[in-house]
């Protein structure tokens, strides 16, 4: 930061200022959810993640532990947190996956989702 004297512009004082920004991790409620889906469920939104950030940062939702299986059946809207079934679950009976919730900074929160249909 530089400060100038209005009477004598060539006199300058300088001081280094460091700012530390405290950024809180997002919160999610509940931290785990089980979603029951009919075997021939029509593709569409099956769940909406309830997440918030006390710093009012924008949140980004992504599949965290995707082994390729979850991505074949589910899609998470990156800004809305809606979980969409992309196709019928007739080939699997249970699918567990984690969604990461990131704010624009480093802290991260996750939600564990288990989707299944009764056999």
C-alpha positions in Angstrom: 0.0 0.0 0.0 1.3 3.5 -0.8 0.3 6.7 0.9 1.0 10.1 -0.5 1.0 13.4 1.3 -1.2 15.9 -0.6 1.0 18.9 0.2 4.2 17.3 -0.9 3.5 14.6 -3.6 7.0 13.3 -3.7 6.8 12.1 -0.1 5.6 8.6 0.0 5.1 6.0 2.7 4.8 2.3 1.9 3.5 -0.6 4.0 3.0 -4.2 3.1 -0.5 -5.4 3.9 -1.4 -9.2 3.9 -5.0 -10.3 3.9 -6.1 -13.8 4.9 -9.4 -14.9 3.7 -11.2 -17.4 5.8 -13.2 -19.7 3.6 -15.6 -22.2 5.0 -16.4 -25.6 3.5 -19.9 -26.1 2.1 -22.4 -28.0 4.2 -24.7 -30.8 3.0 -27.8 -32.2 4.7 -28.1 -35.1 5.0 -24.5 -36.4 4.4 -25.9 -39.7 3.1 -29.0 -40.6 1.2 -30.6 -43.8 -0.1 -32.7 -43.5 -3.2 -35.1 -46.2 -4.1 -35.7 -46.5 -7.8 -38.2 -48.7 -9.7 -36.5 -51.2 -12.0 -37.9 -49.5 -15.1 -37.7 -45.9 -13.7 -38.0 -43.4 -16.5 -34.9 -41.3 -16.8 -35.0 -38.0 -15.1 -34.2 -36.2 -11.9 -34.2 -38.6 -8.9 -32.7 -36.5 -6.2 -31.6 -33.0 -5.3 -28.6 -32.4 -3.1 -29.3 -29.9 -0.3 -26.0 -28.0 0.0 -25.2 -24.5 1.2 -22.1 -22.3 1.6 -21.9 -19.9 4.5 -19.6 -17.6 2.4 -22.2 -17.5 -0.4 -19.6 -19.0 -2.8 -21.0 -20.7 -5.9 -21.0 -24.5 -5.5 -19.9 -27.1 -8.1 -21.2 -30.7 -7.9 -19.2 -33.6 -9.5 -19.2 -37.4 -9.3 -16.2 -38.0 -7.0 -15.4 -41.7 -7.0 -16.7 -42.5 -10.5 -15.4 -46.0 -11.5 -17.2 -45.6 -14.9 -20.3 -47.5 -13.7 -22.0 -44.5 -12.0 -21.3 -42.2 -15.0 -23.1 -44.7 -17.2 -26.3 -44.4 -15.2 -26.2 -41.0 -13.4 -25.4 -37.4 -14.1 -25.1 -34.6 -11.5 -25.9 -31.1 -12.7 -22.7 -29.1 -11.9 -24.4 -26.0 -10.5 -27.8 -27.2 -9.3 -26.9 -30.5 -7.6 -29.7 -32.4 -9.1 -29.0 -36.1 -9.7 -30.4 -37.4 -12.9 -31.0 -41.1 -13.8 -29.8 -41.4 -17.4 -31.1 -44.9 -18.2 -32.9 -47.8 -16.6 -31.1 -49.8 -13.9 -32.1 -53.2 -15.2 -28.5 -54.4 -15.4 -27.5 -53.6 -11.8 -29.4 -53.7 -8.5 -27.3 -51.3 -6.4 -25.0 -48.4 -7.2 -23.2 -46.4 -4.6 -21.4 -43.2 -5.5 -20.1 -40.0 -3.9 -20.8 -36.5 -5.1 -18.2 -33.9 -4.3 -19.4 -30.4 -3.5 -16.8 -27.7 -4.0 -17.0 -24.0 -3.5 -14.8 -21.6 -5.5 -12.0 -22.2 -3.0 -10.3 -25.3 -1.5 -12.7 -26.7 1.1 -14.8 -29.6 -0.1 -17.8 -31.5 1.2 -19.2 -34.8 0.0 -22.5 -36.7 0.0 -22.7 -40.5 -0.3 -25.6 -41.7 -2.4 -26.9 -45.2 -2.7 -29.4 -45.9 -5.5 -31.1 -49.2 -5.7 -34.2 -50.9 -6.9 -35.8 -53.7 -4.9 -35.6 -57.2 -6.4 
